[in-house]
Amino acid sequence: MAVQYASEMTGLPTSAQFKRWARNTIRVDSEITLRIVDEPEARELNQAYREKDYAPNVLTFPLAEEPFIIADIVICAPVVAKEAIEQGKSLEAHFAHLTIHGVLHAHGYDHEVPAQAELMESVETQILNKIGYSDPYADGE
């Protein structure tokens, strides 16, 4: 897994932290690039690929799925920081959650349909609990 820092935000998790969170999520051989960006780049990507004009917290671009996953994951640092404050969560825990969320998308998980969302949230919570973080949905995230 490669981690690219393209954000001006300080206090970001280390490359080792991002890799640990991804390693605890990955189920098959994978080649993942994780890029940490600021709002202009996240907004531009969201507009170009999803036709949505805002900066999302995380975008996943799966390039190949099982048996071997290749994906690019983009996390918007300022959006994650804002959400962490709004939700009363530590920045580290929220970055862990969104890294896991992005990796699960690369594995084909989705949350567009309620049953799929429930499954994805359950898997996220199990992984987060396993590595020492609380349920991100307990407070209504």
Number of C-alpha atoms within 10 A of each C-alpha: 15 12 17 13 16 13 17 12 14 7 8 17 13 12 14 10 15 20 18 14 20 21 14 14 21 16 15 12 12 20 15 22 16 25 20 22 23 20 18 12 16 24 19 16 19 18 14 11 10 10 11 13 13 14 21 19 22 22 24 18 17 18 12 15 15 13 11 13 20 18 23 19 22 26 26 26 27 19 17 19 20 13 17 18 12 10 15 12 16 14 19 18 18 20 24 23 21 22 26 24 24 26 29 20 19 26 23 13 17 19 13 8 8 10 11 13 14 13 14 19 19 14 17 23 19 15 20 21 13 11 12 9 17 16 19 19 12 8 9 7 12
